[in-house]
Amino acid sequence: SSGINAEYGDASLNYWSADFSAASNIIFSNGLLDPWHAGGVLEDVNPTVKAIIIADGAHHLDLRGANKDDPDSVKFARTQEVVLIRHWLNQKEKKNSAKNGSEDLIHF
């Protein structure tokens, strides 16, 4: 015996669990043209763990540089991502300024 007693699901819970209840400030973008989207996070988990569905997107298309041929759904997803990230950074900056009286630094 190896002394290892692994239960079914342990690897999932430890390495790729779908429990994001303690998570914050994450964007899960899923292009519906990507066959892997079925295993992705397709609904918002909470107000700061967001799912962005890209109807005409494929794997990582929203993370690539802009192209004149990008579908509107990809352009819209990129805009949503920027808005969310800016919002989260602004919240953190305000929290840090209130705590430290310093608006020059963002502390993580």
MIVOTOR-662507 format. One record per residue: residue number from 1; residue in one letter; chain; x, y, z of N, C-alpha, C, CB in turn. Coordinates in pm, whole numbers, plus 50000, padded with zeros to 5 digits. Glycine has a CB too. Example, Ala and Ser with C-alpha at 12.3 -4.5 7.8 and 13.67 -1.06 7.14 Angstrom:
BEGIN
<nr->1	rest->A	kette->A	nc1->51319	nc2->49431	nc3->50780	cac1->51230	cac2->49550	cac3->50780	cc1->51320	cc2->49670	cc3->50780	cbc1->51131	cbc2->49553	cbc3->50905>
<nr->2	rest->S	kette->A	nc1->51285	nc2->49775	nc3->50708	cac1->51367	cac2->49894	cac3->50714	cc1->51290	cc2->50003	cc3->50787	cbc1->51408	cbc2->49940	cbc3->50572>
//
This chain:
BEGIN
<nr->1	rest->S	kette->A	nc1->50083	nc2->49881	nc3->50000	cac1->50000	cac2->50000	cac3->50000	cc1->50087	cc2->50124	cc3->50000	cbc1->49905	cbc2->50000	cbc3->50121>
<nr->2	rest->S	kette->A	nc1->50045	nc2->50223	nc3->49926	cac1->50123	cac2->50347	cac3->49915	cc1->50099	cc2->50443	cc3->50029	cbc1->50092	cbc2->50415	cbc3->49785>
<nr->3	rest->G	kette->A	nc1->49997	nc2->50418	nc3->50108	cac1->49963	cac2->50509	cac3->50216	cc1->49883	cc2->50629	cc3->50170	cbc1->50089	cbc2->50557	cbc3->50283>
<nr->4	rest->I	kette->A	nc1->49850	nc2->50635	nc3->50043	cac1->49770	cac2->50745	cac3->49988	cc1->49625	cc2->50700	cc3->49980	cbc1->49823	cbc2->50791	cbc3->49848>
<nr->5	rest->N	kette->A	nc1->49538	nc2->50778	nc3->50036	cac1->49396	cac2->50745	cac3->50034	cc1->49321	cc2->50859	cc3->49965	cbc1->49341	cbc2->50721	cbc3->50179>
<nr->6	rest->A	kette->A	nc1->49320	nc2->50854	nc3->49833	cac1->49257	cac2->50960	cac3->49756	cc1->49109	cc2->50929	cc3->49736	cbc1->49327	cbc2->50978	cbc3->49619>
<nr->7	rest->E	kette->A	nc1->49028	nc2->51026	nc3->49761	cac1->48884	cac2->51014	cac3->49739	cc1->48850	cc2->51072	cc3->49603	cbc1->48803	cbc2->51086	cbc3->49852>
<nr->8	rest->Y	kette->A	nc1->48745	nc2->51017	nc3->49541	cac1->48699	cac2->51071	cac3->49414	cc1->48667	cc2->51219	cc3->49430	cbc1->48576	cbc2->50992	cbc3->49362>
<nr->9	rest->G	kette->A	nc1->48716	nc2->51300	nc3->49341	cac1->48688	cac2->51443	cac3->49345	cc1->48794	cc2->51524	cc3->49417	cbc1->48556	cbc2->51466	cbc3->49410>
<nr->10	rest->D	kette->A	nc1->48887	nc2->51461	nc3->49489	cac1->48990	cac2->51536	cac3->49560	cc1->49071	cc2->51624	cc3->49465	cbc1->49083	cbc2->51442	cbc3->49634>
<nr->11	rest->A	kette->A	nc1->49112	nc2->51570	nc3->49352	cac1->49192	cac2->51648	cac3->49258	cc1->49113	cc2->51768	cc3->49209	cbc1->49238	cbc2->51562	cbc3->49139>
<nr->12	rest->S	kette->A	nc1->48986	nc2->51748	nc3->49178	cac1->48902	cac2->51858	cac3->49133	cc1->48892	cc2->51966	cc3->49239	cbc1->48764	cbc2->51808	cbc3->49095>
<nr->13	rest->L	kette->A	nc1->48869	nc2->51927	nc3->49361	cac1->48855	cac2->52025	cac3->49469	cc1->48986	cc2->52099	cc3->49495	cbc1->48808	cbc2->51956	cbc3->49597>
<nr->14	rest->N	kette->A	nc1->49098	nc2->52029	nc3->49481	cac1->49227	cac2->52091	cac3->49511	cc1->49286	cc2->52170	cc3->49395	cbc1->49323	cbc2->51986	cbc3->49552>
<nr->15	rest->Y	kette->A	nc1->49253	nc2->52132	nc3->49273	cac1->49322	cac2->52194	cac3->49160	cc1->49233	cc2->52268	cc3->49062	cbc1->49396	cbc2->52092	cbc3->49088>
<nr->16	rest->W	kette->A	nc1->49109	nc2->52230	nc3->49046	cac1->49025	cac2->52301	cac3->48950	cc1->48880	cc2->52303	cc3->48995	cbc1->49036	cbc2->52238	cbc3->48812>
<nr->17	rest->S	kette->A	nc1->48860	nc2->52330	nc3->49118	cac1->48725	cac2->52330	cac3->49176	cc1->48638	cc2->52437	cc3->49112	cbc1->48732	cbc2->52351	cbc3->49327>
<nr->18	rest->A	kette->A	nc1->48511	nc2->52410	nc3->49107	cac1->48414	cac2->52508	cac3->49057	cc1->48357	cc2->52592	cc3->49170	cbc1->48301	cbc2->52438	cbc3->48981>
<nr->19	rest->D	kette->A	nc1->48412	nc2->52577	nc3->49290	cac1->48364	cac2->52655	cac3->49405	cc1->48444	cc2->52784	cc3->49413	cbc1->48377	cbc2->52574	cbc3->49537>
<nr->20	rest->F	kette->A	nc1->48384	nc2->52891	nc3->49366	cac1->48450	cac2->53021	cac3->49366	cc1->48387	cc2->53113	cc3->49470	cbc1->48441	cbc2->53085	cbc3->49227>
<nr->21	rest->S	kette->A	nc1->48325	nc2->53056	nc3->49571	cac1->48252	cac2->53137	cac3->49669	cc1->48342	cc2->53233	cc3->49745	cbc1->48180	cbc2->53046	cbc3->49766>
<nr->22	rest->A	kette->A	nc1->48468	nc2->53201	nc3->49759	cac1->48560	cac2->53289	cac3->49831	cc1->48643	cc2->53375	cc3->49736	cbc1->48653	cbc2->53207	cbc3->49921>
<nr->23	rest->A	kette->A	nc1->48617	nc2->53366	nc3->49608	cac1->48696	cac2->53438	cac3->49508	cc1->48639	cc2->53577	cc3->49483	cbc1->48700	cbc2->53359	cbc3->49377>
<nr->24	rest->S	kette->A	nc1->48723	nc2->53662	nc3->49426	cac1->48677	cac2->53795	cac3->49387	cc1->48760	cc2->53845	cc3->49269	cbc1->48686	cbc2->53895	cbc3->49506>
<nr->25	rest->N	kette->A	nc1->48701	nc2->53936	nc3->49195	cac1->48769	cac2->54006	cac3->49086	cc1->48826	cc2->53910	cc3->48981	cbc1->48879	cbc2->54092	cbc3->49141>
<nr->26	rest->I	kette->A	nc1->48740	nc2->53825	nc3->48930	cac1->48778	cac2->53730	cac3->48824	cc1->48678	cc2->53745	cc3->48709	cbc1->48782	cbc2->53582	cbc3->48878>
<nr->27	rest->I	kette->A	nc1->48731	nc2->53743	nc3->48588	cac1->48647	cac2->53741	cac3->48469	cc1->48670	cc2->53608	cc3->48398	cbc1->48679	cbc2->53863	cbc3->48373>
<nr->28	rest->F	kette->A	nc1->48563	nc2->53535	nc3->48378	cac1->48567	cac2->53413	cac3->48297	cc1->48504	cc2->53446	cc3->48164	cbc1->48494	cbc2->53293	cbc3->48368>
<nr->29	rest->S	kette->A	nc1->48584	nc2->53457	nc3->48059	cac1->48529	cac2->53484	cac3->47927	cc1->48523	cc2->53354	cc3->47849	cbc1->48612	cbc2->53592	cbc3->47851>
<nr->30	rest->N	kette->A	nc1->48412	nc2->53333	nc3->47783	cac1->48390	cac2->53209	cac3->47708	cc1->48337	cc2->53240	cc3->47570	cbc1->48292	cbc2->53118	cbc3->47783>
<nr->31	rest->G	kette->A	nc1->48414	nc2->53200	nc3->47469	cac1->48368	cac2->53212	cac3->47332	cc1->48285	cc2->53089	cc3->47296	cbc1->48486	cbc2->53229	cbc3->47235>
<nr->32	rest->L	kette->A	nc1->48166	nc2->53110	nc3->47248	cac1->48077	cac2->52998	cac3->47219	cc1->48123	cc2->52916	cc3->47098	cbc1->47937	cbc2->53048	cbc3->47195>
<nr->33	rest->L	kette->A	nc1->48218	nc2->52966	nc3->47019	cac1->48273	cac2->52889	cac3->46909	cc1->48384	cc2->52795	cc3->46956	cbc1->48327	cbc2->52983	cbc3->46800>
<nr->34	rest->D	kette->A	nc1->48424	nc2->52809	nc3->47081	cac1->48525	cac2->52724	cac3->47141	cc1->48457	cc2->52602	cc3->47202	cbc1->48608	cbc2->52801	cbc3->47248>
<nr->35	rest->P	kette->A	nc1->48490	nc2->52481	nc3->47158	cac1->48422	cac2->52365	cac3->47215	cc1->48447	cc2->52348	cc3->47364	cbc1->48466	cbc2->52241	cbc3->47142>
<nr->36	rest->W	kette->A	nc1->48550	nc2->52411	nc3->47419	cac1->48580	cac2->52400	cac3->47561	cc1->48487	cc2->52485	cc3->47647	cbc1->48724	cbc2->52440	cbc3->47587>
<nr->37	rest->H	kette->A	nc1->48409	nc2->52573	nc3->47586	cac1->48324	cac2->52662	cac3->47666	cc1->48226	cc2->52585	cc3->47754	cbc1->48248	cbc2->52757	cbc3->47575>
<nr->38	rest->A	kette->A	nc1->48188	nc2->52467	nc3->47712	cac1->48091	cac2->52388	cac3->47790	cc1->48143	cc2->52356	cc3->47930	cbc1->48058	cbc2->52258	cbc3->47717>
<nr->39	rest->G	kette->A	nc1->48275	nc2->52352	nc3->47946	cac1->48333	cac2->52326	cac3->48077	cc1->48370	cc2->52452	cc3->48152	cbc1->48454	cbc2->52241	cbc3->48063>
<nr->40	rest->G	kette->A	nc1->48334	nc2->52566	nc3->48096	cac1->48370	cac2->52693	cac3->48158	cc1->48265	cc2->52743	cc3->48254	cbc1->48394	cbc2->52797	cbc3->48052>
<nr->41	rest->V	kette->A	nc1->48296	nc2->52855	nc3->48316	cac1->48201	cac2->52924	cac3->48404	cc1->48115	cc2->53011	cc3->48314	cbc1->48275	cbc2->53010	cbc3->48517>
<nr->42	rest->L	kette->A	nc1->47987	nc2->52978	nc3->48306	cac1->47898	cac2->53044	cac3->48209	cc1->47799	cc2->53139	cc3->48273	cbc1->47824	cbc2->52940	cbc3->48131>
<nr->43	rest->E	kette->A	nc1->47800	nc2->53149	nc3->48405	cac1->47711	cac2->53242	cac3->48476	cc1->47791	cc2->53313	cc3->48583	cbc1->47588	cbc2->53168	cbc3->48538>
<nr->44	rest->D	kette->A	nc1->47753	nc2->53438	nc3->48613	cac1->47819	cac2->53511	cac3->48721	cc1->47808	cc2->53430	cc3->48849	cbc1->47756	cbc2->53651	cbc3->48739>
<nr->45	rest->V	kette->A	nc1->47917	nc2->53423	nc3->48922	cac1->47920	cac2->53351	cac3->49050	cc1->47875	cc2->53444	cc3->49162	cbc1->48062	cbc2->53295	cbc3->49078>
<nr->46	rest->N	kette->A	nc1->47923	nc2->53567	nc3->49157	cac1->47886	cac2->53671	cac3->49253	cc1->47915	cc2->53804	cc3->49185	cbc1->47966	cbc2->53656	cbc3->49389>
<nr->47	rest->P	kette->A	nc1->47892	nc2->53916	nc3->49251	cac1->47911	cac2->54045	cac3->49184	cc1->48053	cc2->54073	cc3->49133	cbc1->47872	cbc2->54154	cbc3->49276>
<nr->48	rest->T	kette->A	nc1->48153	nc2->54002	nc3->49184	cac1->48290	cac2->54027	cac3->49137	cc1->48355	cc2->53906	cc3->49070	cbc1->48376	cbc2->54072	cbc3->49252>
<nr->49	rest->V	kette->A	nc1->48282	nc2->53799	nc3->49052	cac1->48330	cac2->53685	cac3->48972	cc1->48231	cc2->53673	cc3->48857	cbc1->48340	cbc2->53550	cbc3->49058>
<nr->50	rest->K	kette->A	nc1->48272	nc2->53727	nc3->48743	cac1->48182	cac2->53750	cac3->48631	cc1->48210	cc2->53655	cc3->48515	cbc1->48194	cbc2->53894	cbc3->48583>
<nr->51	rest->A	kette->A	nc1->48104	nc2->53614	nc3->48450	cac1->48112	cac2->53535	cac3->48327	cc1->48072	cc2->53624	cc3->48210	cbc1->48020	cbc2->53408	cbc3->48334>
<nr->52	rest->I	kette->A	nc1->48156	nc2->53627	nc3->48110	cac1->48126	cac2->53703	cac3->47988	cc1->48118	cc2->53602	cc3->47874	cbc1->48235	cbc2->53814	cbc3->47960>
<nr->53	rest->I	kette->A	nc1->48002	nc2->53596	nc3->47812	cac1->47978	cac2->53502	cac3->47702	cc1->47997	cc2->53578	cc3->47571	cbc1->47836	cbc2->53438	cbc3->47712>
<nr->54	rest->I	kette->A	nc1->48078	nc2->53521	nc3->47483	cac1->48109	cac2->53585	cac3->47355	cc1->48053	cc2->53496	cc3->47244	cbc1->48264	cbc2->53608	cbc3->47337>
<nr->55	rest->A	kette->A	nc1->47940	nc2->53536	nc3->47190	cac1->47868	cac2->53454	cac3->47092	cc1->47955	cc2->53416	cc3->46972	cbc1->47744	cbc2->53527	cbc3->47044>
<nr->56	rest->D	kette->A	nc1->48031	nc2->53510	nc3->46920	cac1->48110	cac2->53486	cac3->46799	cc1->48258	cc2->53474	cc3->46829	cbc1->48087	cbc2->53597	cbc3->46699>
<nr->57	rest->G	kette->A	nc1->48291	nc2->53434	nc3->46952	cac1->48431	cac2->53425	cac3->46992	cc1->48480	cc2->53283	cc3->46998	cbc1->48452	cbc2->53491	cbc3->47124>
<nr->58	rest->A	kette->A	nc1->48610	nc2->53269	nc3->46981	cac1->48676	cac2->53139	cac3->46996	cc1->48775	cc2->53150	cc3->47111	cbc1->48747	cbc2->53094	cbc3->46863>
<nr->59	rest->H	kette->A	nc1->48853	nc2->53048	nc3->47129	cac1->48944	cac2->53039	cac3->47241	cc1->49039	cc2->53159	cc3->47249	cbc1->49024	cbc2->52910	cbc3->47232>
<nr->60	rest->H	kette->A	nc1->49027	nc2->53236	nc3->47354	cac1->49115	cac2->53350	cac3->47386	cc1->49106	cc2->53466	cc3->47287	cbc1->49257	cbc2->53304	cbc3->47394>
<nr->61	rest->L	kette->A	nc1->49007	nc2->53470	nc3->47202	cac1->49001	cac2->53576	cac3->47102	cc1->48993	cc2->53714	cc3->47166	cbc1->48882	cbc2->53555	cbc3->47010>
<nr->62	rest->D	kette->A	nc1->48922	nc2->53726	nc3->47278	cac1->48910	cac2->53855	cac3->47346	cc1->49041	cc2->53900	cc3->47409	cbc1->48803	cbc2->53846	cbc3->47452>
<nr->63	rest->L	kette->A	nc1->49136	nc2->53809	nc3->47429	cac1->49263	cac2->53844	cac3->47491	cc1->49370	cc2->53880	cc3->47390	cbc1->49311	cbc2->53729	cbc3->47576>
<nr->64	rest->R	kette->A	nc1->49339	nc2->53863	nc3->47265	cac1->49434	cac2->53898	cac3->47159	cc1->49418	cc2->54045	cc3->47122	cbc1->49413	cbc2->53809	cbc3->47034>
<nr->65	rest->G	kette->A	nc1->49513	nc2->54096	nc3->47048	cac1->49507	cac2->54233	cac3->47003	cc1->49387	cc2->54257	cc3->46912	cbc1->49634	cbc2->54271	cbc3->46932>
<nr->66	rest->A	kette->A	nc1->49338	nc2->54378	nc3->46912	cac1->49223	cac2->54413	cac3->46829	cc1->49257	cc2->54397	cc3->46681	cbc1->49177	cbc2->54557	cbc3->46859>
<nr->67	rest->N	kette->A	nc1->49155	nc2->54356	nc3->46607	cac1->49169	cac2->54337	cac3->46464	cc1->49044	cc2->54395	cc3->46398	cbc1->49188	cbc2->54186	cbc3->46427>
<nr->68	rest->K	kette->A	nc1->49060	nc2->54456	nc3->46282	cac1->48946	cac2->54518	cac3->46214	cc1->48834	cc2->54418	cc3->46184	cbc1->48992	cbc2->54584	cbc3->46086>
<nr->69	rest->D	kette->A	nc1->48868	nc2->54290	nc3->46177	cac1->48769	cac2->54187	cac3->46146	cc1->48706	cc2->54123	cc3->46270	cbc1->48833	cbc2->54079	cbc3->46063>
<nr->70	rest->D	kette->A	nc1->48740	nc2->54172	nc3->46389	cac1->48682	cac2->54115	cac3->46511	cc1->48531	cc2->54131	cc3->46510	cbc1->48741	cbc2->54183	cbc3->46636>
<nr->71	rest->P	kette->A	nc1->48458	nc2->54026	nc3->46549	cac1->48313	cac2->54037	cac3->46559	cc1->48273	cc2->54136	cc3->46668	cbc1->48250	cbc2->53899	cbc3->46587>
<nr->72	rest->D	kette->A	nc1->48155	nc2->54194	nc3->46654	cac1->48105	cac2->54290	cac3->46754	cc1->48099	cc2->54230	cc3->46894	cbc1->47967	cbc2->54341	cbc3->46713>
<nr->73	rest->S	kette->A	nc1->48066	nc2->54101	nc3->46904	cac1->48057	cac2->54039	cac3->47036	cc1->48193	cc2->54036	cc3->47106	cbc1->48001	cbc2->53896	cbc3->47025>
<nr->74	rest->V	kette->A	nc1->48301	nc2->54023	nc3->47031	cac1->48436	cac2->54025	cac3->47088	cc1->48471	cc2->54167	cc3->47132	cbc1->48540	cbc2->53973	cbc3->46985>
<nr->75	rest->K	kette->A	nc1->48440	nc2->54265	nc3->47050	cac1->48467	cac2->54405	cac3->47086	cc1->48391	cc2->54443	cc3->47212	cbc1->48429	cbc2->54500	cbc3->46970>
<nr->76	rest->F	kette->A	nc1->48265	nc2->54401	nc3->47221	cac1->48183	cac2->54431	cac3->47338	cc1->48241	cc2->54363	cc3->47463	cbc1->48038	cbc2->54386	cbc3->47315>
<nr->77	rest->A	kette->A	nc1->48286	nc2->54238	nc3->47448	cac1->48345	cac2->54166	cac3->47562	cc1->48469	cc2->54237	cc3->47613	cbc1->48380	cbc2->54021	cbc3->47522>
<nr->78	rest->R	kette->A	nc1->48553	nc2->54282	nc3->47522	cac1->48674	cac2->54356	cac3->47562	cc1->48637	cc2->54482	cc3->47640	cbc1->48759	cbc2->54392	cbc3->47439>
<nr->79	rest->T	kette->A	nc1->48535	nc2->54552	nc3->47593	cac1->48490	cac2->54673	cac3->47663	cc1->48441	cc2->54638	cc3->47802	cbc1->48379	cbc2->54744	cbc3->47583>
<nr->80	rest->Q	kette->A	nc1->48362	nc2->54533	nc3->47814	cac1->48314	cac2->54490	cac3->47946	cc1->48431	cc2->54456	cc3->48038	cbc1->48220	cbc2->54368	cbc3->47932>
<nr->81	rest->E	kette->A	nc1->48531	nc2->54386	nc3->47986	cac1->48647	cac2->54348	cac3->48066	cc1->48722	cc2->54470	cc3->48117	cbc1->48740	cbc2->54259	cbc3->47985>
<nr->82	rest->V	kette->A	nc1->48743	nc2->54567	nc3->48031	cac1->48814	cac2->54689	cac3->48071	cc1->48734	cc2->54765	cc3->48177	cbc1->48839	cbc2->54781	cbc3->47948>
<nr->83	rest->V	kette->A	nc1->48604	nc2->54776	nc3->48158	cac1->48519	cac2->54845	cac3->48255	cc1->48527	cc2->54777	cc3->48391	cbc1->48372	cbc2->54850	cbc3->48206>
<nr->84	rest->L	kette->A	nc1->48517	nc2->54645	nc3->48394	cac1->48523	cac2->54572	cac3->48521	cc1->48658	cc2->54589	cc3->48589	cbc1->48495	cbc2->54424	cbc3->48498>
<nr->85	rest->I	kette->A	nc1->48766	nc2->54573	nc3->48515	cac1->48900	cac2->54583	cac3->48573	cc1->48925	cc2->54725	cc3->48624	cbc1->49007	cbc2->54544	cbc3->48471>
<nr->86	rest->R	kette->A	nc1->48887	nc2->54826	nc3->48548	cac1->48903	cac2->54965	cac3->48596	cc1->48823	cc2->54988	cc3->48723	cbc1->48858	cbc2->55064	cbc3->48487>
<nr->87	rest->H	kette->A	nc1->48702	nc2->54936	nc3->48727	cac1->48617	cac2->54950	cac3->48846	cc1->48685	cc2->54887	cc3->48968	cbc1->48478	cbc2->54886	cbc3->48822>
<nr->88	rest->W	kette->A	nc1->48736	nc2->54767	nc3->48952	cac1->48801	cac2->54698	cac3->49064	cc1->48926	cc2->54774	cc3->49109	cbc1->48838	cbc2->54554	cbc3->49024>
<nr->89	rest->L	kette->A	nc1->49005	nc2->54824	nc3->49015	cac1->49125	cac2->54901	cac3->49052	cc1->49087	cc2->55031	cc3->49122	cbc1->49209	cbc2->54931	cbc3->48927>
<nr->90	rest->N	kette->A	nc1->48983	nc2->55098	nc3->49073	cac1->48938	cac2->55221	cac3->49139	cc1->48889	cc2->55195	cc3->49280	cbc1->48828	cbc2->55288	cbc3->49058>
<nr->91	rest->Q	kette->A	nc1->48816	nc2->55086	nc3->49300	cac1->48770	cac2->55050	cac3->49434	cc1->48889	cc2->55027	cc3->49527	cbc1->48681	cbc2->54924	cbc3->49429>
<nr->92	rest->K	kette->A	nc1->48988	nc2->54956	nc3->49479	cac1->49106	cac2->54927	cac3->49560	cc1->49182	cc2->55055	cc3->49591	cbc1->49198	cbc2->54827	cbc3->49488>
<nr->93	rest->E	kette->A	nc1->49195	nc2->55142	nc3->49494	cac1->49266	cac2->55268	cac3->49514	cc1->49195	cc2->55353	cc3->49619	cbc1->49278	cbc2->55345	cbc3->49382>
<nr->94	rest->K	kette->A	nc1->49062	nc2->55361	nc3->49611	cac1->48985	cac2->55438	cac3->49709	cc1->49000	cc2->55379	cc3->49849	cbc1->48837	cbc2->55443	cbc3->49670>
<nr->95	rest->K	kette->A	nc1->48995	nc2->55248	nc3->49857	cac1->49010	cac2->55180	cac3->49986	cc1->49148	cc2->55208	cc3->50045	cbc1->48987	cbc2->55028	cbc3->49971>
<nr->96	rest->N	kette->A	nc1->49251	nc2->55200	nc3->49963	cac1->49387	cac2->55227	cac3->50010	cc1->49405	cc2->55372	cc3->50051	cbc1->49487	cbc2->55191	cbc3->49903>
<nr->97	rest->S	kette->A	nc1->49349	nc2->55465	nc3->49974	cac1->49363	cac2->55606	cac3->50010	cc1->49295	cc2->55637	cc3->50142	cbc1->49304	cbc2->55695	cbc3->49901>
<nr->98	rest->A	kette->A	nc1->49177	nc2->55580	nc3->50162	cac1->49105	cac2->55604	cac3->50286	cc1->49182	cc2->55546	cc3->50404	cbc1->48965	cbc2->55543	cbc3->50280>
<nr->99	rest->K	kette->A	nc1->49245	nc2->55433	nc3->50384	cac1->49316	cac2->55366	cac3->50492	cc1->49449	cc2->55434	cc3->50521	cbc1->49339	cbc2->55219	cbc3->50457>
<nr->100	rest->N	kette->A	nc1->49520	nc2->55475	nc3->50417	cac1->49656	cac2->55526	cac3->50434	cc1->49670	cc2->55676	cc3->50411	cbc1->49748	cbc2->55455	cbc3->50343>
<nr->101	rest->G	kette->A	nc1->49568	nc2->55737	nc3->50361	cac1->49577	cac2->55878	cac3->50330	cc1->49668	cc2->55905	cc3->50212	cbc1->49625	cbc2->55954	cbc3->50448>
<nr->102	rest->S	kette->A	nc1->49704	nc2->55803	nc3->50134	cac1->49792	cac2->55819	cac3->50021	cc1->49717	cc2->55782	cc3->49893	cbc1->49919	cbc2->55733	cbc3->50037>
<nr->103	rest->E	kette->A	nc1->49709	nc2->55877	nc3->49802	cac1->49644	cac2->55849	cac3->49673	cc1->49747	cc2->55813	cc3->49567	cbc1->49562	cbc2->55970	cbc3->49626>
<nr->104	rest->D	kette->A	nc1->49876	nc2->55817	nc3->49602	cac1->49982	cac2->55791	cac3->49504	cc1->50011	cc2->55643	cc3->49483	cbc1->50107	cbc2->55861	cbc3->49546>
<nr->105	rest->L	kette->A	nc1->49975	nc2->55559	nc3->49580	cac1->50012	cac2->55418	cac3->49573	cc1->49890	cc2->55330	cc3->49573	cbc1->50101	cbc2->55382	cbc3->49689>
<nr->106	rest->I	kette->A	nc1->49898	nc2->55221	nc3->49501	cac1->49795	cac2->55117	cac3->49509	cc1->49860	cc2->54998	cc3->49578	cbc1->49738	cbc2->55078	cbc3->49366>
<nr->107	rest->H	kette->A	nc1->49809	nc2->54963	nc3->49693	cac1->49863	cac2->54852	cac3->49772	cc1->49777	cc2->54729	cc3->49752	cbc1->49871	cbc2->54890	cbc3->49921>
<nr->108	rest->F	kette->A	nc1->49841	nc2->54617	nc3->49727	cac1->49768	cac2->54491	cac3->49712	cc1->49800	cc2->54398	cc3->49823	cbc1->49799	cbc2->54426	cbc3->49581>
//
